[in-house]
Amino acid sequence: MHDNALRGAEPTAFQPLRIGPLTLRNRFIKAATNEGMSPAGVPSKGLLRLHEALAAGGVGMTTLAYCAVSADGRTLPNQILLDEPTQPHLRAITDAVHRHGAAASAQITHGGCFTFLPPAGSRRPLSSSGGFNKVGIMSGMLFKQAMTDADLERVAGEFVRGARLAREAGFDAVELHMGHGYLLSQFVSPLYNRRRDQYGGSLENRLRFPALVLRRVLDAVGKDLAVLCKYSITEGVRGGHDADDGAAVARILEREGAHLLVLSAGMNVESITTMFGSSFPKENRVSSANPLIAAAMAVQRLTEPKVEFRELYLLEHARKVRAAVRMPLAYLGGARGLEGIGRVMAEGFDAVAMGRALIAEPDHVAKLRGGAERDSICTSCNRCVAMMYSPGGTSCVLGQPGDALLNRLGAAS
């Protein structure tokens, strides 16, 4: 692509974008990244400060990661639980974001069998199918149970309740997490879904439950909130779906009425380097006081392939989705500087979702717009991912660590 075309596409990223009932001031979305700033499920003052800084720093919308729709939907005890007691703290965060002109999105999800917390009254977490639970090697929950029709109906209702609570807390959007190996992804993925009923087999059948959740959430809040879906366009592992399947998933989600798709990739257990586009070097890891997390990190260190980061590492896969649908799409995967962002815009993507670059510099968008920089200081070392398990939560090693005191205070305190 010619340089002139790229330069012409760069300003597009700073123009407003309409998604469902919501208009964003620009095309930059802070991607959901689990920050470790919600002790006992309560959003902290540190989490508020982070998302307020992102809003002040120029993003069009910032995303609160992993808002669990039920206590059993959490993967770890320090993940946000969407319930009545968290409402004042969530409202404090959305108010802070709105003061700076940005929108706030709540990523709502359920972990299914990807959890380190035993569900109430059982040692077998829910999933699309029963049997051996490889995630449970770390937690002692070696088996999972297939969801019954009653389970499906109950959990769909939990997503609806979570979306309504997000609306009451002042969010402008909800993002249904259908990727990375969480519950909805466990239905989509042939690695996990071995059902023989109407919820298993063909891709259309495997999408039946996630599509049901999407429709129910749209019916409940879709006139007031943008309803996004984040999913893995390729799972990056043998036996999982590839980008051609990812394009087919997009066609189904478009048909069901999703307002925007966030195009991620990879799985938490099987292919985390596909997700992040680079390895987790040993020297860039932090230790965790949680023995389960420390063990999981050790296993990853021994088993993951060595992958060197390259910008726009998911673009080849995302192009297949762009060619398959007309709906708005957010590109995610190594877009950091103006040149890469311009390329994404020039190829027809409607928004760019950024994670690590905005953890490194919450004001990165403002710097790009004002001409203070054309690239990011982020080196994609991935240490910010492991830092979520530190007392102060997620931070970049090139800056100051998170404030452990703020991380112990509720956002509304």
Phi and psi in degrees as a GROMACS rama.xvg file:
@    title "Ramachandran Plot"
@    xaxis  label "Phi"
@    yaxis  label "Psi"
@TYPE xy
-68.9245  149.948  HIS-2
-58.722  -37.8663  ASP-3
-61.6341  -39.3526  ASN-4
-65.8305  -38.6946  ALA-5
-66.1467  -43.3689  LEU-6
-64.3586  -33.0369  ARG-7
-71.2417  -26.981  GLY-8
-84.0722  -24.9014  ALA-9
-55.9798  -46.1008  GLU-10
-62.5389  -23.5223  PRO-11
-56.6205  -34.8727  THR-12
-62.9541  -20.7601  ALA-13
-99.4654  6.34804  PHE-14
-91.6573  155.872  GLN-15
-62.9976  156.148  PRO-16
-136.641  129.837  LEU-17
-95.6302  124.783  ARG-18
-131.723  110.152  ILE-19
59.1971  -130.982  GLY-20
-82.8609  1.28625  PRO-21
-109.857  137.267  LEU-22
-113.641  121.082  THR-23
-87.8082  148.64  LEU-24
-72.7522  -22.135  ARG-25
-155.42  -176.117  ASN-26
-96.5357  10.3016  ARG-27
-94.3161  123.506  PHE-28
-119.32  125.309  ILE-29
-72.6745  115.089  LYS-30
-67.3194  153.359  ALA-31
-67.331  125.453  ALA-32
-137.224  122.748  THR-33
-64.804  110.715  ASN-34
-89.6881  -12.3195  GLU-35
66.057  35.7041  GLY-36
-122.528  36.5955  MET-37
-137.998  67.9812  SER-38
-57.7999  132.508  PRO-39
57.5598  24.3549  ALA-40
86.1272  2.30886  GLY-41
-101.392  122.297  VAL-42
-58.0828  135.252  PRO-43
-98.7843  168.404  SER-44
-61.5775  -33.6986  LYS-45
-63.4403  -39.5603  GLY-46
-65.1974  -40.6543  LEU-47
-60.299  -47.5411  LEU-48
-59.9948  -39.4499  ARG-49
-63.2144  -50.9984  LEU-50
-73.2767  -28.1533  HIS-51
-66.5428  -40.1124  GLU-52
-64.3372  -37.7638  ALA-53
-65.0525  -41.5306  LEU-54
-65.2076  -46.2446  ALA-55
-64.2976  -27.5812  ALA-56
-82.3067  0.896463  GLY-57
110.954  -2.30683  GLY-58
-65.4357  153.718  VAL-59
-76.0541  -36.8322  GLY-60
-151.531  141.263  MET-61
-116.486  147.391  THR-62
-117.059  123.282  THR-63
-79.9387  119.975  LEU-64
-77.643  148.672  ALA-65
44.6469  70.8056  TYR-66
-93.4191  102.722  CYS-67
-70.6668  137.78  ALA-68
-82.5564  -7.56959  VAL-69
-159.654  163.954  SER-70
-60.7765  -38.9857  ALA-71
-73.0469  -12.1339  ASP-72
-84.4903  -6.87779  GLY-73
-75.5571  152.61  ARG-74
-98.4515  -29.2393  THR-75
-139.788  156.31  LEU-76
-68.714  -17.2512  PRO-77
-99.3273  26.2535  ASN-78
-100.114  145.505  GLN-79
-57.7749  132.644  ILE-80
-109.189  119.596  LEU-81
-75.97  97.0602  LEU-82
-148.927  179.673  ASP-83
-61.7858  -43.8012  GLU-84
-61.1716  -26.1714  PRO-85
-82.0437  -11.4898  THR-86
-56.2073  -47.4801  GLN-87
-60.6897  -35.3456  PRO-88
-72.7577  -39.8986  HIS-89
-66.0892  -40.4926  LEU-90
-63.2088  -37.3623  ARG-91
-60.9774  -38.4598  ALA-92
-70.0038  -47.166  ILE-93
-65.2138  -36.9421  THR-94
-61.2592  -42.6026  ASP-95
-64.2248  -41.3699  ALA-96
-64.4412  -44.3202  VAL-97
-66.2165  -30.8355  HIS-98
-59.4643  -25.3582  ARG-99
-103.361  11.8885  HIS-100
84.2663  7.71024  GLY-101
-100.593  166.9  ALA-102
-100.765  159.194  ALA-103
-124.455  134.067  ALA-104
-119.008  139.328  SER-105
-105.275  119.573  ALA-106
-81.0034  112.73  GLN-107
-106.985  135.867  ILE-108
-162.016  174.206  THR-109
-138.692  134.933  HIS-110
-78.0493  -20.5162  GLY-111
60.0648  -131.808  GLY-112
-81.1909  -7.47483  CYS-113
-85.5068  79.2864  PHE-114
-150.091  151.325  THR-115
-108.682  11.4109  PHE-116
-118.755  123.23  LEU-117
-64.9984  135.427  PRO-118
-67.8982  159.196  PRO-119
-61.612  125.152  ALA-120
75.4548  13.7541  GLY-121
-156.675  155.917  SER-122
-105.722  6.99044  ARG-123
-118.466  106.644  ARG-124
-69.6801  158.244  PRO-125
-75.8666  150.23  LEU-126
-158.362  -178.907  SER-127
-65.178  -39.3609  SER-128
-131.411  157.349  SER-129
-88.3151  -173.701  GLY-130
109.418  -158.935  GLY-131
-64.0852  136.573  PHE-132
-113.29  100.495  ASN-133
-64.2472  -31.5691  LYS-134
-62.5709  -31.4891  VAL-135
-69.4611  -7.39098  GLY-136
-58.3958  -33.5563  ILE-137
-82.3606  -24.3342  MET-138
-113.075  -7.64509  SER-139
87.3444  -3.20959  GLY-140
-92.3906  81.6292  MET-141
-78.8987  -9.12226  LEU-142
-131.546  148.894  PHE-143
-119.751  164.613  LYS-144
-121.892  140.922  GLN-145
-71.562  139.455  ALA-146
-71.1747  135.362  MET-147
-85.7019  173.087  THR-148
-58.2809  -39.2481  ASP-149
-64.5811  -39.4338  ALA-150
-62.4183  -44.2106  ASP-151
-60.3031  -44.6648  LEU-152
-65.6604  -42.2765  GLU-153
-64.6095  -46.342  ARG-154
-68.7864  -37.3821  VAL-155
-58.6387  -40.1336  ALA-156
-64.8634  -34.2019  GLY-157
-65.8414  -37.8447  GLU-158
-63.3846  -42.0046  PHE-159
-62.7946  -45.7815  VAL-160
-61.3512  -41.8795  ARG-161
-61.5784  -41.0915  GLY-162
-64.9688  -39.7775  ALA-163
-66.8964  -39.5774  ARG-164
-64.1894  -37.9806  LEU-165
-62.399  -41.4832  ALA-166
-62.3498  -44.021  ARG-167
-64.4858  -28.4053  GLU-168
-83.1194  0.603465  ALA-169
96.6375  8.71372  GLY-170
-70.9179  150.817  PHE-171
-97.3063  -14.2291  ASP-172
-154.371  156.392  ALA-173
-124.885  144.276  VAL-174
-118.187  114.203  GLU-175
-79.2812  121.096  LEU-176
-86.0393  108.055  HIS-177
-112.276  18.5483  MET-178
-127.384  -175.873  GLY-179
66.7373  5.70191  HIS-180
98.0823  8.49556  GLY-181
-79.7219  -177.159  TYR-182
-55.599  -52.0815  LEU-183
-62.9047  -35.5125  LEU-184
-65.3293  -32.1018  SER-185
-66.4004  -22.7753  GLN-186
-81.3225  -40.1732  PHE-187
-67.4182  -37.9925  VAL-188
-81.556  130.439  SER-189
-67.9115  -14.4325  PRO-190
-68.133  -31.0445  LEU-191
-110.198  -34.4276  TYR-192
-90.1564  105.284  ASN-193
-116.941  23.2593  ARG-194
-67.869  154.148  ARG-195
-114.123  9.02209  ARG-196
-101.6  -159.71  ASP-197
-69.933  -8.49911  GLN-198
-101.58  9.98553  TYR-199
-139.605  170.794  GLY-200
98.8626  -107.195  GLY-201
-67.5551  161.367  SER-202
-60.0938  -41.1003  LEU-203
-57.7229  -43.3178  GLU-204
-68.246  -40.3604  ASN-205
-65.6008  -26.6054  ARG-206
-84.7282  -4.76854  LEU-207
-60.5353  -45.7837  ARG-208
-71.9857  -48.02  PHE-209
-56.1926  -38.03  PRO-210
-66.7367  -36.2519  ALA-211
-61.7377  -46.0515  LEU-212
-59.6353  -44.6199  VAL-213
-58.8109  -47.4833  LEU-214
-62.7133  -42.4404  ARG-215
-63.5342  -41.8764  ARG-216
-67.3681  -41.8585  VAL-217
-59.9309  -43.6769  LEU-218
-62.0821  -35.611  ASP-219
-79.1932  -42.5744  ALA-220
-132.915  -1.03282  VAL-221
-64.1888  -18.4901  GLY-222
-81.3603  -18.5508  LYS-223
-108.359  -33.3205  ASP-224
-120.537  148.066  LEU-225
-70.6277  135.697  ALA-226
-113.941  111.376  VAL-227
-104.72  157.432  LEU-228
-127.06  127.939  CYS-229
-106.614  129.583  LYS-230
-149.028  167.425  TYR-231
-90.9376  109.686  SER-232
-68.2878  -29.2277  ILE-233
-137.583  139.763  THR-234
-86.1693  -14.3462  GLU-235
69.3861  25.2041  GLY-236
-148.25  148.116  VAL-237
-59.213  131.99  ARG-238
93.2387  -14.275  GLY-239
-91.2717  175.99  GLY-240
-83.0532  156.339  HIS-241
-109.063  -172.16  ASP-242
-67.4713  -27.6526  ALA-243
-64.3717  -41.7902  ASP-244
-65.0413  -38.3566  ASP-245
-60.5808  -36.816  GLY-246
-66.0425  -38.7451  ALA-247
-66.6894  -37.6854  ALA-248
-59.356  -44.0245  VAL-249
-60.909  -39.9458  ALA-250
-61.8522  -38.6434  ARG-251
-67.968  -43.9276  ILE-252
-67.7249  -33.5345  LEU-253
-64.6029  -45.1957  GLU-254
-60.1018  -35.3694  ARG-255
-80.8127  -8.38459  GLU-256
103.871  11.3318  GLY-257
-56.3224  143.816  ALA-258
-83.1779  -29.314  HIS-259
-160.913  145.268  LEU-260
-110.655  134.805  LEU-261
-101.774  117.939  VAL-262
-94.7657  93.9455  LEU-263
-102.544  -167.015  SER-264
-162.327  164.609  ALA-265
84.9658  172.203  GLY-266
-131.892  145.366  MET-267
-59.3342  -38.6243  ASN-268
-92.614  -48.7803  VAL-269
-86.9018  -28.5463  GLU-270
-154.805  59.988  SER-271
-70.2572  -26.7902  ILE-272
-69.2088  -27.3049  THR-273
-63.9475  -37.8554  THR-274
-66.0456  -46.7036  MET-275
-96.8479  -11.3472  PHE-276
75.4408  7.50718  GLY-277
-164.194  161.851  SER-278
-77.3639  171.208  SER-279
-108.624  89.5503  PHE-280
-59.3905  144.582  PRO-281
-56.7496  -39.9477  LYS-282
-72.2301  -11.842  GLU-283
-101.676  13.0918  ASN-284
-95.8092  156.128  ARG-285
-113.267  157.678  VAL-286
-84.5671  154.735  SER-287
-123.88  137.794  SER-288
-73.1681  -19.8356  ALA-289
-79.0962  115.556  ASN-290
-63.5278  -31.1299  PRO-291
-66.3683  -44.6224  LEU-292
-66.3864  -41.6381  ILE-293
-60.4772  -40.7724  ALA-294
-66.2584  -41.0397  ALA-295
-62.5398  -41.0782  ALA-296
-62.299  -40.5822  MET-297
-63.9001  -42.0836  ALA-298
-62.8015  -44.8645  VAL-299
-59.3725  -42.1314  GLN-300
-61.4201  -34.6218  ARG-301
-83.196  -28.1145  LEU-302
-107.675  -23.175  THR-303
-74.5084  145.249  GLU-304
-72.6487  159.206  PRO-305
-86.4443  117.745  LYS-306
-128.225  128.466  VAL-307
-88.06  136.233  GLU-308
-67.3035  141.08  PHE-309
-138.769  143.404  ARG-310
-63.8655  149.135  GLU-311
54.8083  44.9412  LEU-312
-69.6624  -13.6738  TYR-313
-108.229  8.06139  LEU-314
-63.6662  -40.0173  LEU-315
-60.6061  -39.9735  GLU-316
-71.0802  -43.5407  HIS-317
-64.6288  -30.5078  ALA-318
-57.8551  -35.1656  ARG-319
-66.4628  -35.6236  LYS-320
-70.4862  -42.3169  VAL-321
-58.997  -37.6099  ARG-322
-73.2881  -18.6762  ALA-323
-92.043  -24.0338  ALA-324
-134.48  163.296  VAL-325
-106.058  -10.9757  ARG-326
-69.0285  163.292  MET-327
-63.0192  138.407  PRO-328
-130.159  139.116  LEU-329
-106.259  119.905  ALA-330
-78.8974  134.203  TYR-331
-132.518  128.939  LEU-332
140.659  72.3293  GLY-333
84.3763  17.8608  GLY-334
-87.5537  116.436  ALA-335
-128.687  -46.0211  ARG-336
-103.628  173.88  GLY-337
-61.3272  -36.5273  LEU-338
-63.7833  -47.9122  GLU-339
-65.411  -40.0339  GLY-340
-64.0948  -41.6761  ILE-341
-61.2296  -38.18  GLY-342
-64.825  -42.7868  ARG-343
-60.1839  -46.1116  VAL-344
-63.36  -41.6784  MET-345
-65.3552  -26.4012  ALA-346
-88.2474  6.98021  GLU-347
96.6706  8.23915  GLY-348
-79.4745  148.551  PHE-349
-92.7629  -22.5232  ASP-350
-151.465  164.435  ALA-351
-125.295  126.412  VAL-352
-99.7689  132.221  ALA-353
-129.993  139.765  MET-354
-116.065  -78.2148  GLY-355
-60.2917  -38.649  ARG-356
-62.6081  -33.2687  ALA-357
-85.1892  -21.0983  LEU-358
-70.2076  -39.7393  ILE-359
-65.9601  -40.6466  ALA-360
-141.659  94.4599  GLU-361
-58.5269  -22.9312  PRO-362
-98.2904  21.5623  ASP-363
-59.4797  -40.8449  HIS-364
-64.2113  -44.4239  VAL-365
-62.0421  -38.3245  ALA-366
-66.3216  -40.0838  LYS-367
-64.5327  -45.0638  LEU-368
-66.0974  -38.9043  ARG-369
-82.9108  -4.87593  GLY-370
84.5794  7.90105  GLY-371
-70.1147  -25.2512  ALA-372
-155.719  157.669  GLU-373
-114.529  -9.16612  ARG-374
-136.258  177.479  ASP-375
-105.593  152.599  SER-376
-78.1198  -10.8787  ILE-377
-62.3119  133.24  CYS-378
-103.826  2.81864  THR-379
56.0932  39.6727  SER-380
-75.8034  -18.1302  CYS-381
74.892  6.50438  ASN-382
-69.3007  -26.3013  ARG-383
-61.4405  -26.9859  CYS-384
-65.2375  -47.965  VAL-385
-71.2373  -25.572  ALA-386
-65.1718  -15.4767  MET-387
-62.6089  -18.8942  MET-388
-92.0431  3.1706  TYR-389
-86.9708  162.721  SER-390
-57.6163  -31.2441  PRO-391
-92.5792  -3.07198  GLY-392
80.3198  -171.569  GLY-393
-59.3098  135.41  THR-394
-158.193  166.277  SER-395
-93.2325  139.073  CYS-396
-69.2483  -13.4452  VAL-397
-84.5572  -5.84901  LEU-398
-126.158  -153.047  GLY-399
-86.6285  144.996  GLN-400
-67.3109  160.224  PRO-401
-62.7472  153.689  GLY-402
-84.5946  110.88  ASP-403
-65.1541  -31.5881  ALA-404
-67.4831  -47.3314  LEU-405
-62.0824  -29.4912  LEU-406
-74.4739  -9.75384  ASN-407
-100.872  -5.97903  ARG-408
-101.82  138.042  LEU-409
-64.0543  148.65  GLY-410
-59.5253  -31.4951  ALA-411
-89.5762  0.211449  ALA-412
